[in-house]
Amino acid sequence: MFDALSERLQATLDGVRQRGTLTEADIDSAMREVRLALLEADVNLKVVRQFVATVKERALGAEIIGSLNPGQQVIAIVHEELVGLLGGESAELAFSGKPPTVILLAGLQGSGKTTAAAKLAHLLQEEHGSSVALAACDIYRPAAVEQLVTMGERAGATVYERGTDVDAVTIARWALEEATKAGKDVLIDDTAGRLSIDEALMEDLTNVRAAVSPDNILLVVDAMTGQDAVNVAENFGAAVPLDGVVMTKLDGDARGGAALSIASITGKPVMFASAGEKMTDFDLFHPDRMAQRLLGMGDVLSLIETASKQVDEDDAREMERKMRKGDLTFDDFLKQIKMMRKMGSLSSLMGMIPGVGKQLKNVNIEDKQVDRLEAIILSMTPQERRDPKIINGSRKRRIAAGSGTTIQEVGKLINQFEQMRKVMKQMSRGKGPDMASLMSQMGRR
């Protein structure tokens, strides 16, 4: 979603990054480009004006700090202001001292509210070890109850539902009683949405809120709706006191202005972000990390967190030992592929590494290409995976037929694998390869 904005910001700021001196005209020129980039990303006009004015004022009044040159300091100022624009520090849920903690989700129909409820339940169970229940309080949307039951099962959460013939307030009260008796740590109420804001929707919401006194009220907003998302947040905020926002569909192709505007306009933090179809594609929203990625600084902390969840520590140590010695086999390579698949798409992982995303912006690394590599390796015998040197012409023909690829593709993978082993040995001696050329070769068929 933020690719276009990120590229535009990085291109603009690259012009001032390496300069030893900056004039007011240089800063004015850069700020004009930043302003256009934000407006093209559909960021609220009022927010853009305030952001640019603040950055310019700070840049003109700043003194050189430490080893930063003026150009680098402008980047630092833009980063700090972007963090503030996105909400400052990460915001977390308020947990009740007397369980269950009640979380009320509100939002328009189609915002991804029901899915977000299940994903939040999964996150709380995985990250906090909480026992979570979901309450099906959306009695208006066709199949809403069935969807929550299905999603709840996927998330491993208990779902309290009484169909669509009982009113939402009664269901909310009953679910709270059941969650309390069952000793649940958290109860998430999935409330009704509408195609647009109306009095009936707000009345339902205020009545459910009065019935269960939630500890957190979160507004689920579809990032694809652009500036309308800000209007939705303001209208819901006028009806109930919001504690934060859940931004969904951040993996879409919209311009992303809503995510950059909503915290500043409403004063409510984006607490969680959803960017995919999997249960795991949901996490705390970190303004500082998002700002770093927008400016091409990477997001190493998120990469480390993602890896730590999916990679066994002993396996990682053994893999590191083999890489240092250049003793990797195709079986090890297959393990690496599977670990990376658990962590997410290759493009998203590369985007977290400082500088790499920019190097690889013209390199086409698709998951389908990785599928082909995996198919080739799986078509090898155990002996061939351990010792690729035994793979002669007839073996290549058999592997190609078994994997649905060509003999040339099999040969190319074997050659690239041998090259990768040599590179690993070089890296262990402090001789790093050019990342763009290495990944470009592995990404091409």
C-alpha positions in Angstrom: 0.0 0.0 0.0 2.8 2.4 0.9 5.2 1.5 -1.9 4.5 4.5 -4.1 4.7 7.0 -1.2 7.9 5.4 0.1 9.6 5.6 -3.3 8.6 9.2 -3.7 9.7 10.2 -0.2 13.0 8.4 -0.6 13.7 9.9 -4.0 12.9 13.4 -2.7 15.0 13.1 0.4 18.0 11.4 -1.4 18.6 14.8 -2.9 19.3 16.4 0.5 20.8 13.4 2.3 24.4 13.8 1.2 24.6 17.5 1.1 27.2 19.2 3.2 25.2 22.5 3.3 21.5 23.3 2.8 20.0 26.6 1.8 16.4 27.7 2.6 15.7 27.2 -1.1 16.9 23.6 -0.9 14.6 22.9 2.0 11.6 24.7 0.3 12.1 22.5 -2.8 12.3 19.3 -0.8 9.2 20.2 1.3 7.2 20.9 -1.9 8.0 17.4 -3.1 7.1 15.9 0.3 3.8 17.8 0.3 3.0 16.5 -3.2 3.9 12.9 -2.2 1.6 13.0 0.8 -1.3 14.6 -1.1 -0.9 12.0 -3.9 -1.1 9.3 -1.2 -4.5 10.7 -0.2 -3.3 12.1 3.2 -5.7 14.7 4.6 -4.9 18.3 3.4 -4.9 19.7 6.9 -2.5 17.0 8.1 -0.2 17.6 5.2 0.0 21.4 5.7 0.8 21.0 9.4 3.4 18.3 8.8 5.3 20.2 6.1 5.2 23.4 8.1 6.5 21.7 11.2 9.3 19.9 9.3 10.3 23.1 7.6 10.4 25.2 10.8 12.5 22.6 12.6 14.8 22.1 9.6 15.5 25.9 9.3 16.0 26.3 13.0 18.1 23.1 13.6 21.8 23.0 14.5 24.1 20.2 13.4 23.8 17.4 16.0 26.9 15.2 16.5 28.1 13.7 13.2 24.9 14.3 11.3 25.3 16.7 8.4 22.5 19.1 7.6 21.0 16.8 4.9 21.0 13.8 7.2 19.4 15.9 9.9 16.5 16.8 7.7 15.9 13.1 7.2 16.0 12.6 11.0 13.4 15.4 11.4 11.1 14.0 8.8 11.4 10.6 10.5 10.5 12.0 13.9 7.5 14.0 12.5 6.3 10.9 10.6 6.3 8.9 13.8 4.3 11.7 15.5 1.9 11.7 12.5 1.3 8.0 12.8 0.5 8.3 16.5 3.8 8.5 18.3 4.4 5.4 20.6 2.7 2.1 20.1 -0.6 1.9 22.0 -1.7 -1.3 23.8 -5.0 -2.6 25.2 -6.1 -1.9 28.7 -6.5 -5.2 30.5 -9.0 -5.4 33.4 -7.9 -6.4 36.9 -11.1 -8.5 37.1 -11.4 -10.8 34.0 -12.7 -11.0 31.5 -11.4 -7.9 29.7 -14.1 -6.8 27.3 -13.1 -5.5 23.9 -15.9 -4.0 21.8 -15.3 -3.9 18.0 -17.2 -1.3 15.9 -17.1 -0.5 12.2 -19.0 -0.3 8.9 -20.0 -3.5 7.1 -17.2 -4.7 4.9 -14.4 -3.2 7.0 -13.1 -6.6 8.0 -14.5 -6.4 11.5 -15.4 -10.1 12.0 -12.1 -11.3 10.6 -10.3 -8.7 12.8 -12.1 -10.1 15.8 -10.8 -13.6 15.1 -7.3 -12.4 14.3 -7.2 -10.4 17.5 -8.3 -13.4 19.5 -5.5 -15.5 17.9 -2.9 -12.8 18.7 -4.0 -12.5 22.3 -3.8 -16.3 22.7 -0.4 -16.6 21.0 1.3 -13.5 22.4 -0.3 -13.2 25.9 -1.5 -16.8 26.6 -5.0 -15.4 27.1 -8.1 -17.6 27.0 -10.4 -15.7 24.6 -14.0 -15.8 23.7 -15.9 -14.1 20.9 -19.5 -12.8 21.1 -21.6 -12.8 17.9 -23.5 -9.5 18.4 -24.0 -8.8 14.7 -27.6 -10.1 14.1 -28.2 -8.1 10.9 -25.7 -9.1 8.3 -26.6 -12.3 6.6 -24.2 -15.2 7.6 -22.3 -12.9 10.1 -22.8 -15.4 12.9 -21.7 -18.3 10.8 -18.6 -16.4 9.7 -17.7 -15.6 13.3 -18.1 -19.2 14.3 -15.9 -20.4 11.4 -13.3 -17.7 12.0 -13.4 -18.4 15.8 -12.6 -22.1 15.2 -9.6 -21.2 13.0 -8.4 -18.8 15.8 -9.0 -21.5 18.5 -11.4 -19.2 20.4 -14.7 -20.0 22.0 -17.7 -18.4 20.2 -20.8 -17.4 22.1 -23.8 -17.1 19.7 -27.6 -17.2 19.9 -28.4 -16.8 16.2 -30.2 -13.8 14.9 -33.5 -13.9 16.7 -32.2 -12.5 19.9 -31.3 -8.8 20.2 -27.6 -7.7 20.4 -27.8 -6.3 23.9 -29.2 -9.6 25.3 -26.5 -11.5 23.5 -23.7 -9.2 24.8 -24.9 -9.5 28.4 -25.3 -13.3 28.1 -21.9 -13.7 26.5 -20.3 -11.7 29.3 -22.0 -13.9 31.9 -20.8 -17.1 30.1 -17.3 -15.8 29.7 -17.1 -14.9 33.4 -18.4 -18.4 34.4 -15.9 -20.1 32.1 -13.0 -18.0 33.5 -12.1 -16.4 30.1 -9.4 -13.7 30.2 -10.8 -11.7 27.2 -14.2 -11.4 25.6 -14.4 -9.7 22.1 -17.8 -8.4 21.0 -18.3 -8.4 17.3 -21.0 -5.7 16.8 -23.2 -5.0 13.8 -22.0 -2.9 10.9 -23.9 -1.1 8.2 -23.1 0.0 4.6 -23.1 3.5 5.9 -23.3 5.3 9.2 -27.0 5.6 10.4 -28.9 6.1 13.6 -29.8 2.5 14.1 -26.2 1.4 13.9 -25.1 4.0 16.5 -28.1 3.1 18.8 -27.1 -0.6 18.7 -23.5 0.3 19.5 -24.3 2.7 22.4 -26.8 0.1 23.9 -24.3 -2.7 23.8 -21.6 -0.5 25.3 -23.9 0.5 28.2 -24.8 -3.2 28.7 -21.2 -4.6 29.0 -19.1 -1.5 30.0 -16.1 -2.5 27.7 -12.5 -1.9 28.8 -11.6 -1.1 25.2 -13.6 0.2 22.2 -11.8 -0.3 18.9 -12.9 1.0 15.6 -12.2 -1.3 12.6 -11.4 0.8 9.5 -10.7 -0.4 6.0 -7.6 1.3 4.8 -8.8 1.0 1.2 -11.6 3.6 1.9 -9.2 6.5 1.8 -10.3 9.8 3.3 -13.7 8.3 4.1 -12.0 6.3 6.8 -11.3 9.5 8.7 -14.9 10.6 8.4 -16.1 7.2 9.7 -13.7 7.5 12.7 -15.0 11.0 13.5 -18.6 9.9 13.4 -18.1 6.8 15.5 -16.0 8.8 17.9 -18.9 11.2 18.4 -21.2 8.3 19.4 -18.9 6.3 21.7 -15.5 7.1 23.3 -13.0 5.2 21.1 -9.8 3.9 22.5 -8.0 3.1 19.3 -8.3 1.9 15.7 -7.7 -1.4 13.9 -6.6 -0.7 10.4 -7.4 -3.6 8.0 -6.4 -4.4 4.4 -3.0 -2.6 4.6 -1.9 -5.1 1.9 -4.3 -3.5 -0.6 -3.3 -1.3 -3.5 -4.9 1.9 -2.2 -2.7 4.9 -1.5 -2.5 4.6 2.3 -3.5 8.2 3.2 -6.1 7.0 5.7 -3.5 5.2 7.9 -1.4 8.4 7.9 -4.2 10.7 8.6 -6.5 9.0 11.1 -4.3 9.2 14.2 -3.6 12.9 13.7 -7.2 13.8 12.9 -9.0 11.8 15.5 -6.3 11.8 18.3 -6.9 8.0 18.6 -3.9 5.7 17.9 -3.8 2.9 15.3 -3.4 0.0 17.7 -3.4 -3.0 15.4 -2.8 -3.5 11.7 -4.0 -6.3 9.4 -2.2 -7.0 6.1 -3.2 -10.4 4.8 -5.6 -13.3 4.9 -3.8 -15.5 7.4 -4.5 -15.4 11.1 -0.9 -14.4 11.7 -1.2 -11.3 9.4 -2.3 -9.2 12.3 -0.1 -7.4 14.8 0.5 -4.3 17.0 1.0 -1.2 14.9 4.4 0.4 15.5 4.5 4.1 14.3 8.3 4.2 14.5 8.8 1.1 12.4 6.3 2.2 9.8 8.1 5.6 9.5 11.4 3.7 9.1 10.0 1.6 6.3 8.5 4.6 4.5 11.9 6.3 4.5 13.8 3.2 3.3 15.4 2.5 6.7 14.0 -1.0 6.9 12.3 -2.6 9.9 14.8 -4.9 11.5 12.9 -5.2 14.8 9.9 -6.6 13.0 12.1 -9.0 11.0 13.7 -10.3 14.2 10.3 -10.7 15.9 8.9 -12.5 12.9 11.9 -14.8 12.7 11.9 -15.6 16.4 8.3 -16.8 16.2 8.9 -19.1 13.3 12.5 -20.3 13.6 13.7 -22.8 16.2 16.8 -21.5 18.0 18.7 -24.8 17.8 17.9 -25.1 14.1 19.1 -21.6 13.5 22.4 -22.3 15.3 23.0 -25.4 13.2 22.1 -23.5 10.0 24.5 -20.8 10.9 27.3 -23.3 11.5 26.7 -24.9 8.1 26.5 -21.6 6.3 29.9 -20.5 7.9 31.5 -23.7 6.7 29.8 -23.7 3.3 28.3 -27.2 4.1 24.7 -26.5 3.1 22.8 -29.2 1.4 19.6 -29.0 -0.6 17.8 -30.4 2.4 19.1 -27.4 4.4 18.0 -25.1 1.5 14.5 -26.7 1.6 14.3 -26.0 5.3 15.2 -22.4 4.7 12.5 -22.0 2.1 9.9 -23.5 4.4 11.0 -21.2 7.3 10.8 -18.1 5.0 7.3 -19.1 3.8 6.2 -19.2 7.5 7.6 -15.7 8.0 5.7 -14.2 5.0 6.3 -13.3 1.3 9.8 -12.7 0.1 9.1 -9.2 -0.9 7.7 -8.3 2.5 10.8 -9.8 4.2 13.2 -8.0 1.9 11.4 -4.7 2.6 12.3 -5.0 6.3 16.1 -5.1 5.6 17.6 -1.6 5.5 18.7 -0.7 2.0 17.7 -4.0 0.5 14.2 -3.1 -0.5 15.5 -0.2 -2.6 18.2 -2.4 -4.2 15.6 -5.0 -5.1 12.8 -2.7 -6.3 13.4 -3.8 -9.9 14.1 -7.5 -9.1 11.1 -9.7 -9.7 11.1 -12.4 -6.9 7.7 -14.1 -7.0 6.5 -16.8 -4.7 5.7 -18.9 -7.8 9.4 -18.9 -8.7 10.1 -20.2 -5.2 7.5 -23.0 -5.8 9.5 -24.1 -8.8 12.7 -24.2 -6.8 10.9 -26.3 -4.1 9.5 -28.7 -6.7 12.9 -29.3 -8.2 14.5 -30.1 -4.8 11.6 -32.4 -3.8 12.1 -34.3 -7.0 15.7 -35.2 -6.0 16.6 -38.3 -4.1 18.0 -37.9 -0.6 21.4 -38.7 -1.9 21.2 -36.1 -4.6 20.1 -33.5 -2.1 23.2 -34.3 0.0 25.6 -34.4 -2.9 24.5 -32.5 -6.0 27.7 -33.3 -7.8 26.3 -36.8 -8.6 23.5 -35.2 -10.6 24.4 -36.0 -14.2 22.4 -35.5 -17.4 20.0 -38.5 -16.9 19.3 -37.5 -13.3 18.5 -33.9 -14.5 16.0 -35.3 -17.0 14.3 -37.3 -14.3 14.2 -34.3 -11.8 12.9 -32.0 -14.5 10.1 -34.4 -15.4 9.2 -34.9 -11.8 9.1 -31.2 -11.0 7.4 -30.0 -14.2 10.4 -27.9 -15.1 13.1 -28.0 -17.8 16.6 -29.6 -17.7 18.0 -26.1 -18.1 16.2 -24.9 -15.0 17.4 -27.9 -12.9 21.0 -27.2 -14.1 20.7 -23.6 -13.3 19.5 -24.2 -9.8 22.3 -26.6 -9.1 24.9 -24.1 -10.4 23.3 -21.3 -8.4 23.3 -23.4 -5.3 27.0 -24.1 -5.6 27.6 -20.4 -6.1 25.6 -19.6 -3.0 27.7 -22.1 -1.0 30.8 -20.2 -2.2 29.2 -16.9 -1.3 28.5 -18.1 2.2 32.1 -19.1 2.7 33.2 -15.6 1.5 30.7 -14.0 3.9 32.2 -16.0 6.8 35.5 -14.4 5.9 34.1 -10.9 5.8 33.7 -10.7 2.1 30.1 -9.7 1.5 28.4 -10.2 -1.9 26.4 -7.6 -3.7 22.8 -8.3 -2.5 21.0 -7.0 -5.6 23.1 -9.2 -8.0 22.8 -12.3 -5.8 19.0 -12.1 -5.4 18.5 -11.0 -9.0 20.2 -14.3 -10.1 18.2 -16.4 -7.7 15.0 -14.7 -8.8 15.4 -15.2 -12.5 14.3 -18.3 -14.2 
